[in-house]
Amino acid sequence: MNKEQIQKELQFKAVRSSGAGGQHVNKVSSKVELSFDIHQSLGLSDREKERLLLKLDSKLTKEGILRLQCDEARSQHQNKNLVIKRFYGLLQTALKEAKKRKATRPTKSSVEKRLKSKKIASNKKVNRKPPELE
């Protein structure tokens, strides 16, 4: 992943935020929308592109464009920094590969604990039966 190349490929659009804010919200475009085309990216390898398309499927448009937006701060610059930080965090988590699980045998104490709990459950059920009269 080439961060410098990806940074150049990011597209930003500033729009007016929705919600409360009085007169300020009507005249300032502080909300920032980030869009990133995964298919056209030169900063990602083909393997990374496939992984991102698979992992971020629910966050992508039909064309394979990732769109994020931020309107938390009143400043456009702060929102831009926040959305970039969120974008890179999303990329890192999607590209992170899970460790392979190594199969191990159960420990002696865990086996004994399991058998003991089975014996207790068995005794509980035996005690529920009515006594046999001879």
C-alpha positions as CSV (number, residue, x, y, z in Angstrom):
1,M,0.0,0.0,0.0
2,N,1.5,3.3,-1.2
3,K,0.1,6.0,1.0
4,E,1.5,8.9,-1.0
5,Q,-0.1,7.6,-4.2
6,I,-3.4,6.9,-2.5
7,Q,-3.4,10.4,-1.0
8,K,-3.2,11.8,-4.5
9,E,-6.1,9.7,-5.6
10,L,-8.5,10.8,-2.9
11,Q,-11.3,13.1,-4.1
12,F,-13.0,15.6,-1.7
13,K,-16.2,17.5,-1.9
14,A,-17.4,20.0,0.6
15,V,-21.1,20.4,1.1
16,R,-23.4,22.0,3.6
17,S,-24.0,20.0,6.8
18,S,-27.5,19.1,7.8
19,G,-29.1,19.6,11.2
20,A,-29.1,22.3,13.8
21,G,-26.6,25.1,13.8
22,G,-28.6,28.3,13.1
23,Q,-27.4,30.8,10.5
24,H,-23.9,29.3,10.4
25,V,-25.0,26.0,8.9
26,N,-26.8,27.8,6.1
27,K,-23.7,29.6,4.8
28,V,-20.7,27.3,5.4
29,S,-19.9,24.1,3.6
30,S,-18.1,22.3,6.4
31,K,-19.2,18.7,5.7
32,V,-16.5,16.8,3.8
33,E,-17.2,13.8,1.5
34,L,-14.3,11.6,0.5
35,S,-14.5,9.3,-2.4
36,F,-11.9,6.7,-3.5
37,D,-12.0,4.5,-6.6
38,I,-10.5,1.1,-5.6
39,H,-10.5,-0.3,-9.2
40,Q,-8.5,2.7,-10.6
41,S,-6.1,3.0,-7.7
42,L,-2.4,2.8,-8.6
43,G,-1.3,2.8,-4.9
44,L,-2.8,-0.7,-4.3
45,S,-1.7,-4.1,-5.6
46,D,-4.2,-6.3,-7.3
47,R,-4.3,-8.6,-4.3
48,E,-5.0,-5.6,-2.0
49,K,-7.8,-4.4,-4.3
50,E,-9.4,-7.8,-4.3
51,R,-9.2,-8.0,-0.5
52,L,-10.7,-4.5,-0.1
53,L,-13.5,-5.2,-2.6
54,L,-14.3,-8.4,-0.6
55,K,-14.1,-6.9,2.9
56,L,-15.6,-3.5,2.3
57,D,-18.4,-4.7,0.0
58,S,-21.2,-3.2,2.1
59,K,-19.5,0.2,2.1
60,L,-18.9,0.4,-1.7
61,T,-21.1,1.7,-4.5
62,K,-21.9,-0.5,-7.5
63,E,-18.9,1.0,-9.3
64,G,-16.5,0.0,-6.5
65,I,-16.1,3.5,-5.1
66,L,-15.7,3.9,-1.4
67,R,-17.5,7.0,0.0
68,L,-17.0,8.4,3.5
69,Q,-18.3,11.6,5.0
70,C,-17.6,13.6,8.1
71,D,-19.5,16.6,9.6
72,E,-18.5,16.3,13.3
73,A,-16.5,19.5,13.5
74,R,-17.5,23.0,12.5
75,S,-14.3,23.4,10.5
76,Q,-13.9,22.0,7.0
77,H,-10.2,21.4,7.6
78,Q,-10.9,19.4,10.8
79,N,-13.5,17.3,9.0
80,K,-11.1,16.6,6.2
81,N,-8.5,15.4,8.6
82,L,-11.0,13.3,10.5
83,V,-12.3,11.6,7.3
84,I,-8.8,10.9,6.1
85,K,-7.9,9.3,9.4
86,R,-11.1,7.2,9.3
87,F,-10.3,6.2,5.7
88,Y,-6.8,5.0,6.5
89,G,-8.1,3.1,9.6
90,L,-10.7,1.4,7.4
91,L,-8.0,0.4,4.9
92,Q,-5.7,-1.0,7.6
93,T,-8.4,-3.1,9.2
94,A,-9.6,-4.4,5.9
95,L,-6.1,-5.3,4.7
96,K,-5.0,-6.9,8.0
97,E,-4.8,-10.7,7.6
98,A,-6.1,-12.9,10.5
99,K,-3.7,-15.3,12.1
100,K,-4.0,-18.9,11.3
101,R,-5.3,-20.9,14.3
102,K,-3.0,-23.7,15.4
103,A,-4.9,-26.8,16.4
104,T,-4.0,-27.9,20.0
105,R,-5.1,-30.7,22.2
106,P,-7.3,-29.9,25.2
107,T,-5.4,-29.7,28.5
108,K,-5.8,-32.4,31.1
109,S,-7.5,-30.0,33.5
110,S,-10.1,-28.9,30.9
111,V,-11.0,-32.5,30.1
112,E,-11.4,-33.3,33.8
113,K,-13.5,-30.2,34.3
114,R,-15.8,-31.2,31.4
115,L,-16.2,-34.7,32.7
116,K,-16.9,-33.5,36.2
117,S,-19.7,-31.1,34.9
118,K,-21.2,-33.9,32.9
119,K,-21.3,-36.2,36.0
120,I,-23.0,-33.4,38.0
121,A,-25.6,-32.9,35.3
122,S,-26.2,-36.7,35.1
123,N,-26.7,-36.9,38.9
124,K,-29.1,-34.0,38.8
125,K,-31.3,-35.9,36.3
126,V,-31.0,-39.2,38.1
127,N,-32.2,-37.5,41.3
128,R,-35.3,-36.2,39.5
129,K,-36.7,-39.7,39.0
130,P,-39.1,-41.1,41.5
131,P,-37.6,-43.7,43.8
132,E,-38.2,-47.3,42.8
133,L,-40.3,-49.3,45.3
134,E,-39.6,-53.0,45.7
